[in-house]
Amino acid sequence: MDTKKFIEKKIKEIKRTVGSEKAISALSGGVDSSACTVLAARALGKQLRVIFIDDGLMRENEPREVKKTFADLGIKVEVLNYRKRFFAALKGKTDPEVKRRAFRNTFYKVFGKEVLKSEARFLIQGTIAADIIETKGGIKTQHNILEQIGIDPQSSFGYKVIEPIKTIFKPQVREVARALGLPEKTYKRMPFPGPGLCTRVVGEVTPKRVALVRHATRIVEEEIASLKPFQAFAVLLNDKGTGVEKGKRKFGEIIVVRSVESKDAMTAEPTKVPWPILIKISRRVIKELPTVTRVVYELTSKPPATIEYI
Ligand code: XMP
């Protein structure tokens, strides 16, 4: 792919599609939506409003860091706190697809509201080729894929979705992000799913359970970073296991450590993490998160497993 030409073409396309109207970019901080946001900002300047929905399902310090990265590029990001709304939508839900749907519907409603309020007519989203293939193949329901699954966002929600990078895969997206001047920490960033930590909490998604998996994720990311895996994170299971503390038995949470190698997330292999790193993660998780009694390492490839847990 000729990255420079791709960028020029997309900027022209966005300009032509939006015309003199206003657009909103749905920024999540990941490489996909970051690349899209810079493309749109280059195409639209002041006609673009960049919104970061704080759904309460992000990794530690995410909203603040994203704001700073874009401020450095001269792009203003509005962080909107909708945490309560997302947790309310997820309350009591345990089925993976029901949780994904609850997330997706909340995401679109919240965005629809913001887009209408701002009088924008277009929503820019970082859907990539793998998202479309997997949703069509029935592997999952992506939150960012309304049109592909036959829902017309114009009649359902009152605006149009523009997906500038839906024809390319992750490695090309990284090239585009780099060429657009995003910093290395963004274009080399591990993929993070749209529904956030929701995909790493098996069972009900509550603020408390998310806080637990968020902290465990930081530990995994810190300890595994030197191996530069495709993706590494923690998962909270919906089961418990017995542990001992000060001579007493206690029934505690189980954290799964997942680290995978992959090119495009369509297939993946577990990372061969050196034993001392795994042991260090386990010790840190148990020490820093007292409700956890067990830490396990996940050995399954994709397929048959998926990368995320829901
Ligand atoms: P799975 O778990 O299906 O994930 O093997 C493949 C890749 O996609 C990411 N992922 C998502 N990304 N919205 C996204 O934007 C989603 O709903 C979603 N679900 C999974 C996952 O992190 C992995 O990189």
Residues whose N, C-alpha, C, O or C-beta is under 5 A from the ligand:
A	BS01	XMP	T141 Q142 H143 P191 F192 P193 G194 P195 A265 T306 I307 E308
